[in-house]
Amino acid sequence: MQRTTFFERWSLRVVMIVLGVVMLFPFVYVLAVSLSSYPDVVGNNLVIFPLHPTLSAYSWVFQSTGVAQGFLISLFVAVVGTVVNMVMTATLAYGLSCKNVPASKVILWLVLLTLLIAPSLITRYLVVRQLHMIDTLWALIIPGAIAPFNLIVLRQFFISIPDELIESAKLDGANDVHILWHIILPLSKASLAAISLFYAVANWNSFFDATMFVNSPQYYPLSVILRLVVMQGGALESTSAMVDSGQVIPPDLTMQMAVVVIATIPILLVYPFLQKYFTKGVLTGSIKG
């Protein structure tokens, strides 16, 4: 095997460092601006390190109407939605991975067909309306309860589990629920963690479904609040206590960046705990079969 030279090793390191700086720069910029005061951002200056750091933007954002509530709505959709996603995806994937299940191939082809032919917006809206989920949080969870790609990855992982384990469990009198809960799922932690991360990110960033199915502002997730903040130039409906106290309103740009940080940090905190399962779970579920 040919060994790499000293120049090749350092060239690769330099390239990786440059790419890392390029990828980290937007996060550093957003965080720096969110902590900046008016003198730091006046004149649209490029802020990398705030000279006069302050948390006034975060204080204003959290006390303003909509942001705190939107955060709780997004948290509810992310947690409850991910649980619903995983329950429905895992159960269907197990059913499609079992042999001699009636019409399993037909159902699998129907799932694959959804990857090629996506339903129209009008069709989705009519279905959600007929199910009486318009202007409810369930409209952000139920329509996307099963993602076809995640289902296929999980099914392939289940198929890779040796049949001898399942057959021995059946000989001992175990039913399908017992086999799924006590055998299949414990052996699929890597894939389950990766798929859970996919669903959690999608639910947390749910934006389009919220704008299409939700009409009441009290049900707006944080992603919709962020859109409103950006479109309105950072203006937020403040509480009367803040106005009466004479608190100085932070610049629009700092409030926008503060909301961006609030919407980004939860996923960044979750990812490190699941990162060790991420590559292993996706690759194993995609390759084995």
C-alpha positions as CSV (number, residue, x, y, z in Angstrom):
1,M,0.0,0.0,0.0
2,Q,1.4,3.4,-1.0
3,R,2.2,5.7,1.9
4,T,1.2,9.3,1.7
5,T,4.0,11.9,1.7
6,F,4.6,14.7,4.2
7,F,3.3,17.3,1.7
8,E,0.1,15.3,1.0
9,R,-0.7,14.9,4.7
10,W,-0.2,18.6,5.4
11,S,-2.1,19.6,2.2
12,L,-5.0,17.5,3.4
13,R,-4.9,19.1,6.9
14,V,-4.8,22.6,5.4
15,V,-7.8,21.9,3.2
16,M,-9.8,20.4,6.1
17,I,-8.9,23.4,8.3
18,V,-10.1,25.8,5.6
19,L,-13.3,23.9,5.1
20,G,-13.9,23.8,8.8
21,V,-13.4,27.6,9.1
22,V,-15.8,28.2,6.2
23,M,-18.4,26.0,7.7
24,L,-18.1,27.4,11.2
25,F,-18.0,31.1,10.1
26,P,-21.8,31.4,9.7
27,F,-22.4,30.1,13.2
28,V,-19.8,32.3,14.8
29,Y,-21.2,35.3,12.9
30,V,-24.8,34.7,13.9
31,L,-23.8,34.1,17.6
32,A,-21.6,37.2,17.6
33,V,-24.3,39.5,16.2
34,S,-26.9,38.1,18.6
35,L,-24.6,39.2,21.5
36,S,-23.8,42.6,20.0
37,S,-25.1,46.0,21.1
38,Y,-26.1,48.8,18.8
39,P,-22.6,50.4,18.4
40,D,-21.3,47.0,17.2
41,V,-23.8,46.5,14.4
42,V,-24.4,50.1,13.3
43,G,-23.4,50.6,9.7
44,N,-23.8,46.9,8.9
45,N,-20.3,46.1,10.1
46,L,-19.0,42.6,10.0
47,V,-19.0,41.4,13.6
48,I,-16.8,38.4,14.5
49,F,-16.4,39.3,18.2
50,P,-18.8,41.7,19.9
51,L,-16.9,44.7,21.5
52,H,-19.9,45.5,23.8
53,P,-21.5,42.1,24.5
54,T,-25.0,42.1,25.9
55,L,-27.9,39.7,26.3
56,S,-30.5,42.3,25.7
57,A,-31.6,40.7,22.4
58,Y,-32.3,37.4,24.1
59,S,-34.1,39.1,27.0
60,W,-36.3,41.0,24.6
61,V,-36.9,38.0,22.4
62,F,-37.9,35.6,25.3
63,Q,-40.2,38.2,26.8
64,S,-41.8,39.1,23.5
65,T,-45.1,37.6,22.5
66,G,-44.7,34.5,20.3
67,V,-41.1,33.4,20.6
68,A,-41.3,31.5,23.9
69,Q,-44.6,30.0,22.9
70,G,-43.2,29.0,19.5
71,F,-40.3,27.4,21.2
72,L,-42.6,25.2,23.3
73,I,-44.8,24.4,20.3
74,S,-41.7,23.3,18.3
75,L,-40.5,21.3,21.3
76,F,-43.8,19.5,21.6
77,V,-43.9,18.7,17.9
78,A,-40.3,17.5,17.9
79,V,-40.7,15.2,20.9
80,V,-44.3,13.9,20.4
81,G,-43.8,13.8,16.6
82,T,-40.6,11.8,16.8
83,V,-42.2,9.3,19.2
84,V,-45.2,8.9,16.8
85,N,-42.8,8.6,13.8
86,M,-40.6,6.0,15.4
87,V,-43.6,3.9,16.6
88,M,-45.3,3.8,13.2
89,T,-42.1,3.4,11.2
90,A,-40.7,0.6,13.4
91,T,-43.9,-1.4,13.4
92,L,-44.4,-1.1,9.7
93,A,-40.8,-1.9,9.0
94,Y,-41.0,-5.0,11.1
95,G,-44.1,-6.1,9.4
96,L,-42.5,-5.6,6.0
97,S,-39.4,-7.4,7.0
98,C,-41.2,-10.6,8.2
99,K,-41.6,-13.4,5.8
100,N,-45.0,-14.8,4.7
101,V,-46.9,-11.5,5.6
102,P,-49.9,-11.1,3.2
103,A,-49.5,-8.3,0.7
104,S,-46.2,-7.2,2.1
105,K,-44.7,-6.8,-1.3
106,V,-47.6,-4.7,-2.5
107,I,-47.3,-2.4,0.5
108,L,-43.6,-2.1,0.0
109,W,-44.1,-1.1,-3.7
110,L,-46.7,1.4,-2.6
111,V,-44.1,2.9,-0.2
112,L,-41.5,3.0,-2.9
113,L,-44.0,4.7,-5.2
114,T,-44.3,7.6,-2.8
115,L,-40.6,8.3,-3.4
116,L,-41.3,8.8,-7.1
117,I,-44.7,10.4,-7.0
118,A,-45.3,13.0,-4.3
119,P,-48.9,14.1,-3.5
120,S,-49.9,17.5,-4.6
121,L,-50.4,20.4,-2.2
122,I,-54.1,20.5,-2.8
123,T,-54.4,16.8,-2.2
124,R,-52.6,17.0,1.1
125,Y,-54.6,19.9,2.2
126,L,-57.9,18.2,1.4
127,V,-56.9,15.0,3.2
128,V,-55.9,17.0,6.3
129,R,-59.1,19.0,6.2
130,Q,-61.2,15.9,5.9
131,L,-59.5,14.5,9.0
132,H,-60.4,17.7,10.9
133,M,-56.8,18.5,11.6
134,I,-56.6,22.0,10.2
135,D,-55.4,24.5,12.7
136,T,-54.2,21.8,15.1
137,L,-50.8,20.6,16.1
138,W,-51.6,17.1,14.8
139,A,-51.5,18.5,11.3
140,L,-47.7,18.9,11.9
141,I,-47.3,15.3,13.1
142,I,-49.7,12.9,11.4
143,P,-49.3,13.7,7.7
144,G,-45.6,13.0,7.8
145,A,-45.7,10.2,10.4
146,I,-43.8,7.8,8.1
147,A,-41.0,8.9,5.9
148,P,-40.5,6.3,3.1
149,F,-36.7,6.6,3.1
150,N,-36.4,6.0,6.8
151,L,-38.9,3.1,6.6
152,I,-36.7,1.4,3.9
153,V,-33.5,1.9,5.9
154,L,-35.0,0.5,9.0
155,R,-36.6,-2.4,7.2
156,Q,-33.3,-3.4,5.6
157,F,-31.7,-3.3,9.1
158,F,-34.4,-5.6,10.5
159,I,-33.9,-8.0,7.6
160,S,-30.2,-8.2,8.4
161,I,-31.0,-9.7,11.9
162,P,-30.5,-13.5,11.8
163,D,-33.6,-15.5,11.3
164,E,-32.4,-18.0,13.9
165,L,-33.0,-15.5,16.7
166,I,-36.6,-14.9,15.7
167,E,-37.3,-18.6,15.1
168,S,-36.0,-19.5,18.5
169,A,-38.1,-16.9,20.2
170,K,-41.2,-18.2,18.4
171,L,-40.4,-21.7,19.6
172,D,-40.3,-20.3,23.1
173,G,-43.8,-18.9,22.6
174,A,-43.0,-15.3,22.0
175,N,-45.4,-13.3,19.8
176,D,-44.6,-10.6,17.3
177,V,-44.9,-7.8,19.9
178,H,-42.5,-9.5,22.2
179,I,-40.0,-10.2,19.4
180,L,-40.1,-6.6,18.2
181,W,-39.7,-5.1,21.7
182,H,-37.2,-7.5,23.3
183,I,-35.2,-8.7,20.3
184,I,-35.4,-6.6,17.2
185,L,-35.3,-3.1,18.7
186,P,-32.4,-3.7,21.2
187,L,-30.3,-5.0,18.3
188,S,-31.2,-2.0,16.1
189,K,-30.1,0.9,18.5
190,A,-27.7,2.4,15.9
191,S,-30.4,2.6,13.1
192,L,-33.1,3.7,15.6
193,A,-30.8,6.5,16.8
194,A,-30.0,7.7,13.3
195,I,-33.7,7.6,12.1
196,S,-34.8,9.4,15.3
197,L,-32.3,12.2,14.6
198,F,-33.7,12.5,11.0
199,Y,-37.3,12.7,12.4
200,A,-36.4,15.1,15.2
201,V,-34.6,17.5,12.9
202,A,-37.5,17.4,10.4
203,N,-40.1,18.0,13.1
204,W,-38.1,20.8,14.8
205,N,-37.7,22.6,11.4
206,S,-41.3,22.0,10.4
207,F,-42.2,25.1,8.5
208,F,-44.1,24.5,5.3
209,D,-46.8,22.3,6.9
210,A,-47.2,24.9,9.6
211,T,-47.8,27.7,7.1
212,M,-50.2,25.6,5.1
213,F,-52.2,23.9,7.9
214,V,-52.0,26.2,10.9
215,N,-53.9,29.5,10.9
216,S,-53.9,30.5,14.6
217,P,-50.8,32.4,15.8
218,Q,-50.8,30.5,19.1
219,Y,-50.0,27.3,17.2
220,Y,-47.1,28.7,15.3
221,P,-43.9,26.7,15.8
222,L,-40.5,28.5,16.2
223,S,-39.7,28.2,12.5
224,V,-42.7,30.3,11.5
225,I,-41.9,32.8,14.2
226,L,-38.4,33.1,12.8
227,R,-39.8,33.7,9.3
228,L,-42.1,36.5,10.7
229,V,-39.1,38.1,12.5
230,V,-37.0,38.1,9.4
231,M,-39.8,39.4,7.1
232,Q,-40.8,42.1,9.6
233,G,-37.3,43.3,10.0
234,G,-36.9,42.0,13.5
235,A,-40.0,43.6,14.9
236,L,-41.6,41.7,17.7
237,E,-44.8,42.3,19.7
238,S,-43.4,43.3,23.1
239,T,-45.0,42.9,26.4
240,S,-46.5,45.9,28.1
241,A,-44.1,45.5,31.1
242,M,-41.1,45.9,28.8
243,V,-42.5,49.0,27.1
244,D,-43.5,50.6,30.4
245,S,-40.1,50.0,31.9
246,G,-38.5,52.0,29.1
247,Q,-36.2,49.2,28.1
248,V,-34.1,50.0,25.1
249,I,-35.2,47.9,22.0
250,P,-32.2,46.0,20.6
251,P,-31.4,46.5,16.9
252,D,-33.5,44.4,14.4
253,L,-30.5,42.5,13.2
254,T,-29.5,41.3,16.7
255,M,-33.0,40.1,17.5
256,Q,-33.1,38.2,14.2
257,M,-29.8,36.5,15.0
258,A,-31.0,35.8,18.6
259,V,-34.0,33.9,17.2
260,V,-31.8,32.0,14.8
261,V,-29.6,30.9,17.7
262,I,-32.6,29.9,19.8
263,A,-33.9,27.8,16.8
264,T,-30.5,26.2,16.1
265,I,-29.1,25.3,19.5
266,P,-31.5,22.5,20.5
267,I,-30.6,20.4,17.5
268,L,-26.9,21.1,18.0
269,L,-27.2,19.9,21.6
270,V,-28.9,16.6,20.6
271,Y,-26.6,15.7,17.7
272,P,-23.4,14.9,19.7
273,F,-25.3,12.3,21.7
274,L,-26.4,10.5,18.6
275,Q,-23.4,11.1,16.4
276,K,-21.7,7.9,17.2
277,Y,-24.7,5.9,16.0
278,F,-25.3,8.1,12.9
279,T,-23.0,6.7,10.3
280,K,-23.2,3.1,11.6
281,G,-26.9,3.1,11.6
282,V,-27.5,4.6,8.2
283,L,-24.8,2.6,6.4
284,T,-25.8,-0.7,8.0
285,G,-29.4,-0.2,7.2
286,S,-28.7,0.8,3.6
287,I,-26.2,-1.9,2.7
288,K,-27.4,-5.0,4.4
289,G,-30.4,-6.8,3.1
